[in-house]
Amino acid sequence: MPGAFLDTVLDRTLVPGYSRIGYLLRRPGWTGDRADPPRGALSGRTALVTGAGGGLGEAIATGLVRLGATVHLLVRSHDKGVAAQDRILDAVPGLSRDRLPVQVCDLGELAEVRAFATRFAAEVDALDVLVHNAGLLPSQRSETSEGNELTLAVHVLGPLLLTRLLAGTLAAGAERSGTPSRVVVMSSGGMYAQPLRDDDLQFRTGDYGGTAAYARTKRMQVVLTGLLADELGPRGITVHALHPGWARTPGVTGSLPLFDRVVGPVLRTPEQGADTAVWLAAAPAQAIGTGRFWHDRAPRPEHYLARTRETPAQRERFLAEVDRLTG
């Protein structure tokens, strides 16, 4: 890593730190526990990556198969999953198609999540890495068929339900490998601007904005990371959240065209944005612990503003409500 002062400056200043500038400045200092995982670090391991049909999800899946894992690509569209599968096979010479199974599920529909988890647990006896990457940034408020606001369903409710339903499979992975299984949550630096809204999870009050809804649910993901770390730790499962910085992905270019035009020249590549997620999947367990928020292979503060800090009572109310919504 660069010196502590420079690293802090990068972390507090968005354009240098979140762009590829920050990545390139920090990368030469990644040694020791923060070094690149060795080739074959995930040989014999199994991973499941949501939102793997392109962008960061595809880049994460590519990084994991390069380390030797079998990676299940979870997508909403089978055709999109096969297209991503083909691109990864072209990018990784010698990779066989059976190392990249395509799985189909809409994470926003909780009934589908339950059905998928049942099928997956019957098909895969042990899971080592679960990466929650699926995401969206809608321009208008909408609800799923089950009445949940869309960003809440896709970013929070679906991932929480899937994690809990696959907890036994993740625990089996930890027992098989002798090292904790990892749940990795792709959050966003945008969550720094938002407090935990335990009083309005569904964004029913006030003027709805897609960017605000996105950031609010990303804050919820970080809060859930700590709560799930406590819940799943006794079963040999660690939970980690991170923000990837600003990366050029279809989601950014499609949902935030002005941002893309202004910041585009310094956006990270998908591979640079995926780097910390891939590293967390294979890093030494004692180096990463559990329940932390990461960026560029280092733990980062969960809050920079006093107004965004939630109380223990707020976390309890939030957990009770998502428990109720996911059944």
C-alpha positions in Angstrom: 0.0 0.0 0.0 1.1 3.6 -0.4 2.0 5.5 2.8 -0.8 5.7 5.4 -1.3 9.5 4.8 -1.5 9.1 1.0 -3.9 6.1 1.3 -6.1 8.2 3.6 -6.1 11.1 1.2 -7.1 8.7 -1.7 -9.8 7.3 0.5 -11.3 10.8 1.3 -11.0 12.3 -2.2 -13.4 10.7 -4.6 -11.8 11.3 -8.0 -8.3 10.1 -7.3 -9.3 7.3 -4.8 -12.4 5.8 -6.5 -11.0 6.1 -10.0 -8.4 4.0 -11.6 -5.8 6.5 -10.4 -6.3 5.2 -6.8 -6.1 1.6 -8.0 -2.9 2.2 -9.9 -1.3 4.1 -7.0 -2.2 1.4 -4.4 -1.5 -1.7 -6.4 2.3 -1.7 -6.2 2.1 -1.9 -2.4 0.0 -5.0 -2.3 2.4 -7.4 -0.7 2.2 -10.0 2.1 -1.4 -10.9 3.0 -2.6 -8.3 0.4 -0.6 -9.9 -2.5 -2.3 -11.5 -5.4 -3.6 -15.0 -4.5 -1.4 -17.7 -6.0 -2.4 -19.6 -9.1 -4.7 -22.5 -8.0 -5.7 -20.8 -4.7 -9.3 -21.8 -5.3 -8.7 -25.2 -6.9 -11.5 -27.6 -5.9 -13.6 -24.8 -4.5 -17.1 -23.8 -5.7 -18.4 -20.2 -6.1 -21.8 -18.7 -7.0 -21.8 -15.1 -8.4 -25.0 -13.2 -8.9 -25.4 -10.7 -11.7 -22.8 -12.6 -13.6 -24.1 -11.8 -17.1 -21.7 -8.8 -17.6 -19.8 -6.0 -16.0 -18.4 -6.5 -12.6 -20.1 -9.9 -12.1 -18.5 -11.3 -15.2 -15.1 -9.9 -14.2 -15.4 -11.4 -10.7 -16.4 -14.8 -12.2 -13.4 -14.6 -14.6 -11.1 -13.8 -11.7 -12.4 -16.7 -9.7 -12.1 -19.3 -12.4 -8.5 -18.1 -13.1 -7.8 -19.1 -9.5 -9.2 -22.6 -10.1 -12.8 -22.4 -8.8 -15.9 -23.8 -10.4 -18.1 -20.7 -10.8 -21.9 -20.8 -11.1 -23.1 -17.8 -13.1 -26.4 -16.6 -11.6 -28.4 -14.5 -14.1 -32.0 -13.5 -14.8 -31.7 -14.4 -18.5 -30.3 -17.8 -19.6 -29.2 -16.3 -23.0 -27.3 -13.6 -21.2 -25.6 -16.1 -19.0 -24.5 -18.3 -21.9 -23.1 -15.2 -23.6 -21.1 -14.4 -20.5 -20.0 -18.0 -20.3 -18.7 -17.8 -23.9 -16.8 -14.6 -23.2 -15.1 -16.1 -20.1 -14.2 -19.3 -22.0 -12.6 -17.1 -24.7 -10.7 -15.1 -22.0 -9.3 -18.1 -20.1 -7.6 -20.6 -22.4 -8.2 -24.3 -21.6 -11.2 -23.6 -19.4 -13.9 -26.2 -19.7 -17.6 -25.2 -19.9 -18.5 -27.4 -17.0 -16.5 -25.1 -14.7 -19.0 -22.3 -15.5 -22.6 -23.6 -15.0 -25.3 -21.1 -15.8 -28.1 -20.7 -13.2 -31.2 -18.7 -13.7 -33.1 -16.8 -10.9 -34.6 -13.3 -10.5 -33.3 -12.2 -7.1 -36.0 -9.7 -6.7 -38.7 -12.4 -6.6 -38.4 -14.1 -3.2 -40.4 -17.1 -4.3 -37.9 -17.7 -7.2 -35.1 -17.3 -4.7 -36.6 -20.0 -2.5 -37.1 -22.4 -5.4 -33.6 -21.7 -6.8 -31.9 -22.3 -3.4 -33.7 -25.6 -3.1 -32.5 -26.7 -6.5 -29.0 -25.4 -6.0 -28.5 -27.1 -2.6 -29.6 -30.4 -4.1 -27.2 -30.0 -7.0 -24.1 -28.6 -5.1 -23.2 -30.3 -1.8 -20.7 -27.6 -0.7 -20.3 -23.9 -1.5 -17.1 -21.9 -0.7 -17.8 -18.4 -2.1 -21.1 -16.6 -2.6 -20.7 -13.2 -4.3 -23.8 -10.8 -4.2 -23.2 -8.6 -7.2 -26.6 -8.3 -8.9 -27.8 -4.8 -8.9 -29.8 -2.1 -10.7 -30.5 1.6 -10.6 -34.1 2.3 -11.8 -35.2 5.8 -12.8 -38.7 5.4 -11.2 -40.1 3.6 -8.2 -41.5 0.2 -9.0 -42.4 -3.0 -7.1 -41.9 -6.6 -7.6 -44.9 -9.0 -8.0 -44.6 -9.5 -4.2 -45.0 -5.8 -3.5 -41.4 -5.0 -2.6 -39.7 -1.9 -3.9 -37.4 -3.1 -6.6 -33.9 -2.0 -5.4 -34.7 -3.2 -1.9 -35.7 -6.6 -3.2 -32.7 -7.1 -5.5 -30.0 -5.5 -3.3 -31.2 -6.6 0.2 -34.1 -9.0 0.5 -33.1 -11.5 -2.2 -29.4 -11.6 -1.1 -30.3 -12.0 2.6 -32.8 -14.8 1.8 -30.4 -16.6 -0.5 -27.5 -16.4 2.0 -29.6 -17.9 4.8 -31.1 -20.6 2.6 -27.6 -21.6 1.4 -26.0 -21.3 4.9 -25.9 -25.1 5.2 -24.2 -25.4 1.9 -21.7 -22.7 2.8 -21.0 -24.4 6.1 -20.4 -27.7 4.3 -17.8 -25.8 2.1 -16.0 -24.6 5.2 -15.9 -28.1 6.7 -14.7 -29.6 3.4 -11.9 -27.0 2.9 -10.9 -26.4 6.5 -11.1 -22.6 5.9 -14.1 -20.3 6.4 -16.5 -19.9 3.5 -16.9 -16.3 2.3 -20.0 -14.3 1.5 -18.9 -11.2 -0.4 -21.3 -8.3 -0.9 -20.7 -5.7 -3.7 -21.8 -2.4 -2.1 -21.0 1.1 -3.3 -19.2 4.2 -2.0 -22.5 5.9 -2.6 -23.8 4.5 0.7 -21.6 7.0 2.5 -24.1 9.7 1.7 -27.1 7.8 3.1 -28.2 6.8 6.7 -30.0 3.6 7.5 -33.7 4.2 6.8 -35.1 1.6 9.1 -38.4 3.7 9.1 -39.0 3.5 5.3 -37.3 0.5 3.7 -39.7 0.5 0.8 -39.1 4.2 0.0 -42.8 5.1 0.1 -42.3 8.6 1.5 -40.7 11.6 0.0 -39.6 12.1 -3.6 -38.3 8.9 -5.0 -34.9 9.0 -6.8 -33.2 6.0 -8.3 -29.7 7.2 -7.2 -31.0 7.7 -3.6 -32.8 4.4 -3.6 -29.6 2.7 -4.8 -27.4 4.4 -2.1 -29.9 3.7 0.6 -30.0 0.0 -0.2 -26.2 -0.1 -0.4 -26.1 1.3 3.1 -28.5 -1.5 4.2 -26.1 -4.1 2.6 -23.2 -2.8 4.8 -25.4 -3.0 7.9 -26.5 -6.5 7.0 -22.8 -7.5 6.5 -22.1 -7.0 10.2 -25.4 -8.6 11.3 -24.8 -11.7 9.2 -21.2 -11.9 10.2 -22.4 -12.4 13.8 -25.1 -14.7 12.8 -23.1 -17.0 10.5 -19.7 -16.9 12.2 -20.4 -19.9 14.4 -21.0 -22.0 11.3 -17.6 -21.2 9.7 -19.0 -18.5 7.3 -17.5 -15.1 7.0 -19.2 -12.1 5.5 -17.5 -9.1 3.8 -18.8 -6.0 2.0 -16.8 -3.7 -0.3 -17.1 -0.9 -2.8 -15.4 -1.4 -6.1 -14.7 2.3 -6.9 -15.9 3.8 -10.1 -15.8 1.2 -12.8 -16.9 1.3 -16.5 -19.8 -1.1 -16.7 -23.0 -1.3 -18.6 -24.9 -0.3 -15.5 -22.9 2.9 -15.2 -23.0 3.9 -18.8 -26.7 3.0 -19.1 -28.0 4.4 -15.9 -25.6 7.4 -15.4 -24.7 8.7 -18.8 -23.7 12.2 -17.6 -21.5 10.7 -14.9 -19.9 8.4 -17.6 -19.3 11.4 -19.9 -17.7 13.5 -17.2 -15.6 10.8 -15.3 -15.3 8.3 -18.1 -11.6 9.0 -18.8 -10.6 7.8 -15.3 -13.1 5.0 -14.7 -11.7 1.7 -13.6 -11.9 -1.3 -15.9 -14.3 -4.0 -14.8 -11.3 -6.1 -13.8 -10.0 -3.4 -11.5 -13.4 -2.9 -10.0 -13.7 -6.7 -9.4 -10.2 -7.0 -7.9 -11.0 -6.7 -4.2 -13.9 -9.1 -4.4 -11.7 -11.8 -6.1 -9.0 -11.2 -3.5 -11.4 -11.5 -0.6 -12.5 -14.9 -2.0 -9.0 -16.3 -1.7 -7.1 -14.1 0.9 -5.9 -15.7 4.1 -8.8 -16.0 6.5 -6.8 -14.5 9.4 -6.0 -11.4 7.3 -9.6 -10.5 6.5 -11.6 -11.5 9.5 -15.3 -10.9 9.0 -17.9 -8.2 9.0 -15.7 -5.5 7.5 -16.1 -3.0 4.7 -13.3 -3.0 2.1 -12.0 -1.0 -0.8 -8.7 -1.7 -2.7 -7.8 -4.7 -0.4 -8.0 -2.6 2.8 -10.7 -2.2 5.5 -12.4 1.2 5.3 -14.7 3.2 7.7 -18.4 2.5 7.3 -19.2 6.1 8.0 -17.6 9.5 7.3 -20.6 11.6 8.3 -22.1 11.8 11.8 -25.6 12.0 10.3 -25.3 8.6 8.7 -24.5 6.7 11.8 -27.2 4.3 12.9 -27.9 3.3 16.5 -28.1 -0.3 17.8 -31.9 0.1 18.1 -32.1 1.1 14.4 -30.1 -2.0 13.4 -32.5 -4.1 15.5 -35.6 -2.6 13.9 -34.1 -3.0 10.4 -33.2 -6.6 11.0 -36.7 -7.3 12.4 -38.3 -5.8 9.3 -36.1 -7.6 6.7 -36.7 -10.8 8.7 -40.5 -10.2 8.4 -40.3 -9.4 4.7 -38.2 -12.4 3.8 -40.2 -14.7 6.0 
